[in-house]
Amino acid sequence: MIQLEKLEKIYKRYKEIEALLADPDVSANQKRMQALMKEYTECKVGVSFYRQLRELLKQKTEYNDLIHEDGDDDFQVLAAQERAQCEEKIEALEKRIRSYLVPKEPDDSRDVIMEIRAGTGGDEAALFAGDLFRIYTRFIESKGWRYEVLSSSPTGLGGFKEIIFSVKGQDVFQTLKYERGGHRVQRIPLTESGGRIHTSAATVAVLPEVDHVEINIDLKDLRIDVYRASGAGGQHVNKTESAVRITHIPTNTVVQCQDGKSQHQNKAQAMKVLFARLHAHFEAEKQAKRARERKTQIGSGDRNERIRTYNFPQGRITDHRINLTLYNLPAVMEGQIDAIVEACKEAAYLESLEED
């Protein structure tokens, strides 16, 4: 069993770390000690799964032996029932293990900054961007995470040309990274009098949030402009030069924020977004150097790549990366995207088996 083999490797590493932590020479090295403690904690979940799976497989073998023994028929029927229950437990546990064994990215434990932008489709695309924001905020709330809007460009009909927000919680990037890419909607717009179905689009970027000490930026490389904010946003809008635009000249990365009540607040929020974008930019450069490596089944994460279609007339949602189609669009629009996320994790796990 592949899962058992992978868990056994984790268990062996767990025991190795346990021995190292007891070594006085290792405990004297604080940096190495911290790294080992972090790895030890990460291994604990895998070790727990390993022990549970071994015990269940042992029980299943014992029930099999009892079933094939000569003896009381009633006893064999009871053993068969116990084996069936055991198999159900194994199946449920294997599903959790598959999710756990999905290959980890260095940024998986980070908080994120999400950027939703209206694409082709005019006002309808902006409304769809607003729908996506609503989906994600409901999903975030269901997870017990927190979000904060950093910048937005609302439209008169209640949508957004662009909205940027941060999300904080446990393993946020690990979950939300599957939302990166182009999202397409097919429906009859509110503004359509003829009842025709339109196709519109929006893009979603999911950027791991990084601390400023992790990105080395020379202040000489930044151009900071201030201007009067526009649109909805309170008394500060159009009264003072509170909006901030920051340009990182070497990469031509531009960030602007105007939702805060002060220039200082907008500058802090813009810098937060800038660090996240530059981190993503530099990571993309690293991957490009390795590249020629094939794209993964669940997509490259490029915001121009169409990953999902929301078809309202049929109540259907399709994830094109993993050929998944569900007919629960109303639930998805209320933020219930767990099934899609888990299916993406499953695809990543199966792909990792092919690469091993």
Wavefront OBJ file of the C-alpha trace (Angstrom):
o trace
v 0.000 0.000 0.000
v 1.575 3.279 -1.205
v 0.056 5.371 1.568
v 1.453 3.066 4.230
v 4.909 3.201 2.636
v 4.864 7.005 2.569
v 3.677 7.179 6.182
v 6.334 4.683 7.230
v 9.016 7.009 5.856
v 7.536 9.849 7.905
v 7.483 7.611 10.997
v 11.161 6.680 10.527
v 12.110 10.343 10.131
v 10.064 11.155 13.251
v 12.097 8.614 15.277
v 15.341 9.995 13.833
v 14.427 13.525 14.906
v 13.428 12.236 18.342
v 16.945 10.815 18.781
v 18.564 14.012 17.493
v 16.582 16.167 19.917
v 18.008 14.114 22.779
v 21.572 14.762 21.582
v 23.317 17.462 23.717
v 25.328 18.691 20.716
v 22.124 19.313 18.766
v 20.337 21.025 21.675
v 23.297 23.427 21.952
v 22.634 24.617 18.395
v 19.511 26.756 18.775
v 18.937 27.308 15.052
v 19.124 23.589 14.248
v 17.025 22.791 17.314
v 14.228 25.092 16.116
v 14.298 23.597 12.620
v 14.122 20.049 14.007
v 11.295 20.946 16.393
v 9.293 22.395 13.503
v 9.846 19.252 11.406
v 9.049 17.056 14.421
v 5.703 18.827 14.911
v 4.872 18.487 11.192
v 5.638 14.747 11.339
v 3.314 14.156 14.294
v 0.173 14.154 12.164
v 1.669 11.635 9.748
v 2.786 9.404 12.626
v -0.724 9.469 14.063
v -2.161 8.451 10.677
v 0.487 5.731 10.369
v -0.415 4.195 13.730
v -4.161 4.383 13.062
v -3.847 2.809 9.611
v -1.595 0.003 10.838
v -4.014 -0.829 13.650
v -7.023 -0.882 11.311
v -5.196 -3.052 8.760
v -4.203 -5.422 11.570
v -7.835 -5.658 12.720
v -9.005 -6.311 9.161
v -6.506 -9.194 8.839
v -7.704 -10.689 12.127
v -11.345 -10.509 11.008
v -10.393 -12.150 7.704
v -8.747 -15.010 9.594
v -11.827 -15.454 11.767
v -14.134 -15.514 8.735
v -12.126 -18.285 7.069
v -11.814 -20.424 10.187
v -14.002 -23.484 10.550
v -16.513 -23.007 13.294
v -19.719 -21.271 14.305
v -21.542 -19.677 11.341
v -23.032 -16.929 13.542
v -19.544 -16.043 14.748
v -18.327 -15.764 11.148
v -21.264 -13.520 10.237
v -20.389 -11.255 13.186
v -16.733 -11.209 12.084
v -17.823 -10.243 8.551
v -19.864 -7.350 9.934
v -16.905 -6.157 12.012
v -14.652 -6.374 8.958
v -17.076 -4.285 6.913
v -17.073 -1.585 9.607
v -13.285 -1.756 9.696
v -13.092 -1.281 5.920
v -15.325 1.792 6.170
v -12.981 3.270 8.770
v -9.967 2.515 6.556
v -11.623 4.201 3.563
v -12.436 7.327 5.607
v -8.928 7.429 7.069
v -7.302 6.984 3.645
v -9.203 10.014 2.382
v -7.757 12.128 5.206
v -4.302 10.689 4.579
v -4.456 11.542 0.862
v -5.187 15.161 1.774
v -2.297 15.131 4.251
v 0.131 13.638 1.713
v -0.517 16.302 -0.937
v 2.950 17.700 -1.784
v 3.629 20.771 0.345
v 4.802 24.097 -1.026
v 7.117 26.307 1.063
v 4.383 28.949 1.293
v 1.523 26.624 2.313
v 1.387 27.813 5.931
v 1.375 31.503 5.012
v -1.486 33.977 5.107
v -2.476 35.331 1.704
v -3.430 38.407 -0.256
v -6.158 37.763 -2.814
v -6.780 39.974 -5.839
v -9.989 39.702 -7.853
v -10.257 41.650 -11.115
v -13.101 41.969 -13.588
v -12.145 40.706 -17.037
v -14.072 40.686 -20.304
v -17.764 41.427 -19.980
v -18.087 45.030 -18.802
v -20.544 45.619 -15.953
v -21.446 41.920 -15.814
v -17.780 41.007 -15.297
v -17.586 43.510 -12.419
v -20.716 41.965 -10.869
v -19.147 38.517 -11.203
v -15.996 39.793 -9.471
v -18.299 40.878 -6.634
v -19.887 37.411 -6.593
v -16.456 35.787 -6.305
v -15.571 38.092 -3.427
v -18.794 37.038 -1.687
v -18.026 33.325 -2.285
v -14.576 33.663 -0.757
v -15.606 35.769 2.242
v -18.326 33.252 3.136
v -15.857 30.384 2.726
v -13.308 32.253 4.866
v -15.873 32.834 7.610
v -16.872 29.158 7.561
v -13.220 28.260 8.246
v -12.949 30.663 11.167
v -10.362 32.738 9.273
v -10.266 36.556 9.081
v -10.145 38.881 6.101
v -9.506 42.596 5.578
v -10.141 44.636 2.433
v -6.954 46.461 1.463
v -8.098 48.175 -1.723
v -11.175 48.198 -3.948
v -12.614 49.836 -7.037
v -16.399 49.389 -6.742
v -18.848 49.994 -9.595
v -22.231 51.618 -9.451
v -24.118 48.325 -9.819
v -22.505 46.721 -6.778
v -19.608 44.941 -8.435
v -15.878 45.566 -8.465
v -13.397 46.424 -11.174
v -10.832 45.208 -8.657
v -10.783 44.220 -5.002
v -7.734 43.225 -2.948
v -7.988 41.690 0.507
v -5.828 39.808 2.990
v -6.779 36.486 4.604
v -5.328 35.225 7.888
v -5.736 31.768 9.401
v -4.228 28.302 9.546
v -2.735 26.964 6.277
v -4.614 29.576 4.262
v -2.386 29.472 1.171
v -2.468 25.665 1.133
v -6.255 25.835 0.694
v -6.827 28.951 -1.398
v -3.972 28.477 -3.895
v -6.269 26.300 -6.041
v -8.389 29.399 -6.775
v -5.635 31.054 -8.831
v -6.565 31.689 -12.435
v -9.388 32.760 -14.714
v -13.028 32.224 -13.697
v -15.794 32.339 -16.325
v -19.521 32.863 -15.785
v -22.371 32.064 -18.179
v -25.727 33.624 -17.274
v -28.368 36.168 -18.240
v -27.150 39.542 -16.911
v -29.491 41.779 -14.923
v -28.910 44.415 -17.586
v -29.994 42.066 -20.429
v -33.563 42.735 -21.515
v -33.605 40.119 -24.288
v -32.911 37.147 -22.010
v -29.695 36.214 -23.793
v -26.958 34.302 -21.994
v -23.684 36.203 -21.759
v -20.192 34.952 -20.962
v -18.041 37.120 -18.703
v -14.833 36.576 -16.806
v -12.795 37.584 -13.779
v -9.305 36.688 -12.650
v -8.153 35.632 -9.188
v -4.600 35.928 -7.872
v -3.628 34.291 -4.570
v -0.337 35.645 -3.238
v 1.407 34.347 -0.112
v 1.865 37.200 2.340
v 5.484 37.845 3.261
v 7.237 39.927 5.873
v 9.259 42.903 4.673
v 12.474 41.344 6.006
v 12.048 38.464 3.514
v 12.148 40.753 0.480
v 15.174 42.984 0.027
v 13.967 46.245 -1.515
v 16.159 49.270 -2.053
v 14.106 52.380 -1.275
v 15.768 54.044 -4.261
v 13.885 51.557 -6.442
v 10.494 52.822 -5.240
v 8.499 55.722 -6.607
v 5.720 56.813 -4.250
v 2.929 59.073 -5.519
v 0.026 60.475 -3.515
v -3.259 61.694 -4.944
v -6.876 62.288 -4.011
v -8.941 59.148 -3.662
v -12.094 58.754 -5.738
v -15.378 56.882 -5.431
v -17.111 55.513 -2.362
v -15.082 55.399 0.809
v -16.021 57.995 3.388
v -15.098 61.562 4.281
v -11.409 61.190 3.366
v -12.311 60.597 -0.289
v -11.757 63.604 -2.576
v -10.826 65.827 0.407
v -7.129 65.095 0.958
v -4.288 63.400 -0.891
v -4.687 60.155 1.055
v -4.464 57.666 -1.829
v -1.044 56.119 -2.450
v 0.546 54.610 -5.547
v 3.863 52.752 -5.202
v 5.916 51.651 -8.201
v 8.805 49.187 -7.930
v 10.865 50.499 -10.837
v 13.063 47.431 -11.624
v 10.043 45.137 -12.090
v 7.514 47.856 -13.024
v 5.200 46.501 -10.309
v 2.529 49.085 -9.457
v 0.323 48.997 -6.357
v -2.227 51.576 -5.310
v -4.463 51.828 -2.248
v -7.122 54.387 -1.373
v -9.545 52.651 0.991
v -7.710 53.618 4.185
v -8.601 56.784 6.103
v -5.097 58.214 5.962
v -2.106 58.391 3.671
v -0.082 56.475 6.290
v -2.618 53.624 6.375
v -2.841 53.421 2.592
v 0.954 53.389 2.285
v 1.221 50.510 4.792
v -1.423 48.510 2.933
v 0.189 49.216 -0.443
v 3.580 48.042 0.847
v 1.983 44.822 2.120
v 0.551 44.115 -1.340
v 3.818 45.115 -3.009
v 5.849 42.643 -0.931
v 3.405 39.853 -1.803
v 3.518 40.645 -5.524
v 7.312 40.848 -5.585
v 7.579 37.540 -3.725
v 5.299 35.969 -6.367
v 7.335 37.640 -9.135
v 10.663 36.291 -7.855
v 9.199 32.820 -7.261
v 7.869 32.798 -10.834
v 11.359 33.671 -12.086
v 12.822 30.741 -10.131
v 10.239 28.376 -11.597
v 10.897 29.711 -15.091
v 14.573 28.832 -14.726
v 13.729 25.264 -13.768
v 10.902 25.263 -16.146
v 10.538 23.258 -19.185
v 9.094 21.115 -16.379
v 5.603 20.152 -17.383
v 2.621 22.026 -16.054
v 0.852 20.226 -13.260
v -2.585 18.772 -13.779
v -4.188 21.351 -11.507
v -2.694 24.224 -13.451
v 0.162 26.665 -13.324
v -1.705 29.232 -11.254
v -1.420 31.791 -14.033
v -4.287 34.232 -13.710
v -4.831 34.114 -17.489
v -5.493 30.376 -17.392
v -9.211 29.542 -17.364
v -9.746 27.189 -14.465
v -13.467 27.206 -13.821
v -16.857 27.880 -15.420
v -20.022 28.851 -13.520
v -23.031 27.992 -15.719
v -26.214 29.423 -14.195
v -28.821 28.099 -16.690
v -27.715 24.523 -15.912
v -26.834 25.130 -12.244
v -23.438 23.669 -13.105
v -19.876 24.441 -12.048
v -16.940 22.869 -13.904
v -13.286 22.872 -12.908
v -11.428 22.387 -16.185
v -8.078 21.422 -14.624
v -9.382 18.225 -13.071
v -12.449 17.579 -15.265
v -14.775 17.997 -12.279
v -18.425 18.934 -12.850
v -20.862 19.528 -9.999
v -24.511 20.532 -10.118
v -24.554 22.494 -6.864
v -23.932 26.017 -8.161
v -26.334 27.716 -5.685
v -24.380 26.191 -2.772
v -21.058 27.228 -4.321
v -22.299 30.806 -4.677
v -22.871 30.710 -0.898
v -19.218 29.859 -0.317
v -19.454 26.061 -0.172
v -16.352 25.255 -2.222
v -14.884 22.563 0.065
v -15.690 19.755 -2.411
v -13.796 21.564 -5.188
v -10.788 22.270 -2.969
v -10.633 18.652 -1.799
v -10.899 17.399 -5.387
v -7.953 19.627 -6.359
v -5.928 18.261 -3.433
v -6.806 14.721 -4.507
v -5.597 15.487 -8.045
v -2.345 16.887 -6.670
v -1.872 13.761 -4.556
v -2.464 11.395 -7.498
v -0.051 13.391 -9.613
v 2.607 13.149 -6.916
v 2.286 9.341 -7.083
v 3.011 9.454 -10.821
v 6.127 11.532 -10.192
v 7.500 9.217 -7.491
l 1 2 3 4 5 6 7 8 9 10 11 12 13 14 15 16 17 18 19 20 21 22 23 24 25 26 27 28 29 30 31 32 33 34 35 36 37 38 39 40 41 42 43 44 45 46 47 48 49 50 51 52 53 54 55 56 57 58 59 60 61 62 63 64 65 66 67 68 69 70 71 72 73 74 75 76 77 78 79 80 81 82 83 84 85 86 87 88 89 90 91 92 93 94 95 96 97 98 99 100 101 102 103 104 105 106 107 108 109 110 111 112 113 114 115 116 117 118 119 120 121 122 123 124 125 126 127 128 129 130 131 132 133 134 135 136 137 138 139 140 141 142 143 144 145 146 147 148 149 150 151 152 153 154 155 156 157 158 159 160 161 162 163 164 165 166 167 168 169 170 171 172 173 174 175 176 177 178 179 180 181 182 183 184 185 186 187 188 189 190 191 192 193 194 195 196 197 198 199 200 201 202 203 204 205 206 207 208 209 210 211 212 213 214 215 216 217 218 219 220 221 222 223 224 225 226 227 228 229 230 231 232 233 234 235 236 237 238 239 240 241 242 243 244 245 246 247 248 249 250 251 252 253 254 255 256 257 258 259 260 261 262 263 264 265 266 267 268 269 270 271 272 273 274 275 276 277 278 279 280 281 282 283 284 285 286 287 288 289 290 291 292 293 294 295 296 297 298 299 300 301 302 303 304 305 306 307 308 309 310 311 312 313 314 315 316 317 318 319 320 321 322 323 324 325 326 327 328 329 330 331 332 333 334 335 336 337 338 339 340 341 342 343 344 345 346 347 348 349 350 351 352 353 354 355 356
